[in-house]
Amino acid sequence: MNQTIDTATARRMAEAGTIRGVSIIGQPGGWSVMLKTGLLEKPLGSQKQDKPRTWRSLDTLTEYLRKDLSIVRIDGIDATHHSNADVNRPGRPDAAARMKRAHEAAAYDAWFRAQVDAGIKEADDPATQWVSHEESMARMHKHLDQLEARAKGKH
């Protein structure tokens, strides 16, 4: 026999009007829901496992009840055992590394944009001496010719 009520069953029960009450219970790591049906009271469970489902945020939980199960009345909230520390949920070191890379990328992007803006402002300054592509290529060819002549003179 199941110890919890899965979402699909809870949705059918809510549509049929057989849910007589809803309580939100705080526990380490978040919040869970107790559904009352007649004399029975069972937790709302996860889809794949027969264990109570938890939400880290009370706002997310109430939104889920309202939107997914059409439950808008809650009988009570018991926060006696609630804490933000989740003893059952493993840490996410990959998330920390991903966030670090995202912050580094954002910092580089900000630096790069500042460099481009500075270059654009400098280009608008009449005191800045810009060299055209043609003149730059002519200078480079002259320099290469000088290097080639010097290399031939050493043989």
C-alpha positions as a Markdown table, in Angstrom:
| # | Residue | x | y | z |
|---|---|---|---|---|
| 1 | Met | 0.0 | 0.0 | 0.0 |
| 2 | Asn | 1.3 | 3.5 | -0.9 |
| 3 | Gln | 2.3 | 5.8 | 1.9 |
| 4 | Thr | 1.9 | 8.8 | -0.3 |
| 5 | Ile | -0.6 | 10.2 | -2.9 |
| 6 | Asp | 1.0 | 10.9 | -6.3 |
| 7 | Thr | 0.3 | 14.1 | -8.3 |
| 8 | Ala | -2.0 | 12.4 | -10.8 |
| 9 | Thr | -4.2 | 10.8 | -8.1 |
| 10 | Ala | -4.2 | 14.1 | -6.1 |
| 11 | Arg | -5.4 | 15.9 | -9.3 |
| 12 | Arg | -8.2 | 13.5 | -9.8 |
| 13 | Met | -9.2 | 13.7 | -6.1 |
| 14 | Ala | -9.2 | 17.5 | -6.2 |
| 15 | Glu | -11.4 | 17.4 | -9.4 |
| 16 | Ala | -13.8 | 15.0 | -7.7 |
| 17 | Gly | -13.9 | 17.1 | -4.5 |
| 18 | Thr | -12.7 | 14.3 | -2.2 |
| 19 | Ile | -9.8 | 16.3 | -0.6 |
| 20 | Arg | -11.2 | 17.6 | 2.7 |
| 21 | Gly | -8.1 | 19.6 | 3.8 |
| 22 | Val | -4.6 | 20.6 | 3.0 |
| 23 | Ser | -1.8 | 21.3 | 5.4 |
| 24 | Ile | 1.8 | 22.4 | 4.7 |
| 25 | Ile | 4.4 | 20.9 | 6.9 |
| 26 | Gly | 7.9 | 22.3 | 7.3 |
| 27 | Gln | 10.9 | 19.9 | 7.5 |
| 28 | Pro | 14.6 | 20.0 | 7.0 |
| 29 | Gly | 15.2 | 21.3 | 3.5 |
| 30 | Gly | 11.8 | 22.6 | 2.7 |
| 31 | Trp | 8.1 | 22.0 | 2.8 |
| 32 | Ser | 5.7 | 19.1 | 2.2 |
| 33 | Val | 2.0 | 18.8 | 1.8 |
| 34 | Met | -0.5 | 16.6 | 3.7 |
| 35 | Leu | -3.8 | 15.8 | 2.0 |
| 36 | Lys | -6.8 | 14.9 | 4.1 |
| 37 | Thr | -9.4 | 12.6 | 2.6 |
| 38 | Gly | -12.1 | 11.6 | 5.1 |
| 39 | Leu | -10.3 | 10.0 | 8.1 |
| 40 | Leu | -7.0 | 9.5 | 6.2 |
| 41 | Glu | -4.2 | 12.0 | 5.9 |
| 42 | Lys | -1.3 | 11.2 | 3.5 |
| 43 | Pro | 1.6 | 13.3 | 2.2 |
| 44 | Leu | 1.7 | 14.3 | -1.5 |
| 45 | Gly | 4.4 | 12.1 | -3.0 |
| 46 | Ser | 6.8 | 12.3 | -5.8 |
| 47 | Gln | 6.0 | 10.7 | -9.1 |
| 48 | Lys | 8.7 | 8.0 | -9.1 |
| 49 | Gln | 9.1 | 7.2 | -5.5 |
| 50 | Asp | 6.7 | 6.5 | -2.6 |
| 51 | Lys | 8.1 | 9.3 | -0.4 |
| 52 | Pro | 6.9 | 12.8 | 0.4 |
| 53 | Arg | 7.7 | 15.5 | -2.2 |
| 54 | Thr | 9.4 | 18.6 | -0.9 |
| 55 | Trp | 9.7 | 22.1 | -2.1 |
| 56 | Arg | 12.5 | 24.5 | -1.1 |
| 57 | Ser | 10.3 | 27.5 | -1.5 |
| 58 | Leu | 6.9 | 28.0 | 0.1 |
| 59 | Asp | 5.9 | 30.3 | -2.7 |
| 60 | Thr | 6.7 | 27.6 | -5.3 |
| 61 | Leu | 4.7 | 25.1 | -3.3 |
| 62 | Thr | 1.6 | 27.3 | -3.1 |
| 63 | Glu | 1.8 | 28.1 | -6.8 |
| 64 | Tyr | 2.0 | 24.4 | -7.5 |
| 65 | Leu | -1.1 | 23.7 | -5.4 |
| 66 | Arg | -3.0 | 26.5 | -7.0 |
| 67 | Lys | -2.0 | 25.9 | -10.7 |
| 68 | Asp | -1.5 | 22.1 | -10.8 |
| 69 | Leu | -4.1 | 20.8 | -8.3 |
| 70 | Ser | -6.5 | 23.8 | -8.3 |
| 71 | Ile | -6.2 | 23.9 | -4.5 |
| 72 | Val | -6.6 | 27.4 | -3.2 |
| 73 | Arg | -7.4 | 26.9 | 0.5 |
| 74 | Ile | -4.8 | 25.7 | 3.0 |
| 75 | Asp | -5.9 | 24.7 | 6.5 |
| 76 | Gly | -2.6 | 25.4 | 8.2 |
| 77 | Ile | 1.2 | 25.7 | 8.0 |
| 78 | Asp | 3.4 | 24.0 | 10.6 |
| 79 | Ala | 6.9 | 25.4 | 10.5 |
| 80 | Thr | 8.1 | 23.7 | 13.7 |
| 81 | His | 10.7 | 21.5 | 12.0 |
| 82 | His | 11.4 | 23.6 | 9.0 |
| 83 | Ser | 15.0 | 24.6 | 8.1 |
| 84 | Asn | 16.7 | 25.6 | 4.9 |
| 85 | Ala | 19.4 | 22.9 | 5.3 |
| 86 | Asp | 18.5 | 19.9 | 3.3 |
| 87 | Val | 20.0 | 16.7 | 4.9 |
| 88 | Asn | 18.7 | 14.5 | 2.1 |
| 89 | Arg | 19.6 | 16.5 | -1.0 |
| 90 | Pro | 23.2 | 16.1 | -2.2 |
| 91 | Gly | 25.3 | 19.2 | -2.9 |
| 92 | Arg | 25.9 | 20.5 | -6.4 |
| 93 | Pro | 29.6 | 21.3 | -6.9 |
| 94 | Asp | 29.0 | 21.4 | -10.7 |
| 95 | Ala | 26.5 | 24.3 | -10.1 |
| 96 | Ala | 29.1 | 26.3 | -8.3 |
| 97 | Ala | 31.7 | 25.8 | -11.0 |
| 98 | Arg | 29.1 | 26.6 | -13.7 |
| 99 | Met | 28.2 | 29.8 | -11.8 |
| 100 | Lys | 31.8 | 30.8 | -11.5 |
| 101 | Arg | 32.4 | 30.4 | -15.2 |
| 102 | Ala | 29.2 | 32.4 | -15.9 |
| 103 | His | 30.5 | 35.3 | -13.7 |
| 104 | Glu | 33.9 | 35.2 | -15.3 |
| 105 | Ala | 32.3 | 35.3 | -18.8 |
| 106 | Ala | 30.1 | 38.2 | -17.7 |
| 107 | Ala | 33.1 | 40.1 | -16.3 |
| 108 | Tyr | 35.1 | 39.5 | -19.5 |
| 109 | Asp | 32.2 | 40.6 | -21.6 |
| 110 | Ala | 31.9 | 43.9 | -19.6 |
| 111 | Trp | 35.6 | 44.5 | -19.9 |
| 112 | Phe | 35.5 | 43.8 | -23.7 |
| 113 | Arg | 32.6 | 46.2 | -24.2 |
| 114 | Ala | 34.3 | 48.9 | -22.2 |
| 115 | Gln | 37.4 | 48.5 | -24.5 |
| 116 | Val | 35.3 | 48.7 | -27.6 |
| 117 | Asp | 33.5 | 51.8 | -26.3 |
| 118 | Ala | 36.9 | 53.4 | -25.4 |
| 119 | Gly | 38.2 | 52.7 | -28.9 |
| 120 | Ile | 35.1 | 54.2 | -30.5 |
| 121 | Lys | 35.4 | 57.3 | -28.4 |
| 122 | Glu | 39.1 | 57.6 | -29.2 |
| 123 | Ala | 38.3 | 57.2 | -32.9 |
| 124 | Asp | 36.0 | 60.2 | -32.7 |
| 125 | Asp | 38.8 | 62.4 | -31.1 |
| 126 | Pro | 40.3 | 64.6 | -33.8 |
| 127 | Ala | 43.7 | 64.4 | -32.1 |
| 128 | Thr | 43.9 | 60.7 | -32.8 |
| 129 | Gln | 46.0 | 59.8 | -35.8 |
| 130 | Trp | 44.5 | 56.9 | -37.7 |
| 131 | Val | 46.3 | 55.2 | -40.5 |
| 132 | Ser | 44.4 | 53.9 | -43.5 |
| 133 | His | 44.6 | 50.3 | -44.6 |
| 134 | Glu | 46.4 | 51.2 | -47.8 |
| 135 | Glu | 49.0 | 53.3 | -45.9 |
| 136 | Ser | 49.5 | 50.5 | -43.4 |
| 137 | Met | 50.1 | 47.9 | -46.1 |
| 138 | Ala | 52.5 | 50.3 | -47.9 |
| 139 | Arg | 54.5 | 50.7 | -44.7 |
| 140 | Met | 54.5 | 46.9 | -44.1 |
| 141 | His | 55.7 | 46.2 | -47.7 |
| 142 | Lys | 58.5 | 48.8 | -47.4 |
| 143 | His | 59.6 | 47.2 | -44.1 |
| 144 | Leu | 59.5 | 43.7 | -45.6 |
| 145 | Asp | 61.5 | 44.9 | -48.6 |
| 146 | Gln | 64.1 | 46.4 | -46.2 |
| 147 | Leu | 64.3 | 43.1 | -44.3 |
| 148 | Glu | 64.7 | 41.1 | -47.5 |
| 149 | Ala | 67.4 | 43.4 | -48.8 |
| 150 | Arg | 69.3 | 43.1 | -45.5 |
| 151 | Ala | 68.9 | 39.3 | -45.6 |
| 152 | Lys | 70.3 | 39.2 | -49.2 |
| 153 | Gly | 73.3 | 41.4 | -48.2 |
| 154 | Lys | 74.4 | 38.9 | -45.4 |
| 155 | His | 74.8 | 36.0 | -47.9 |
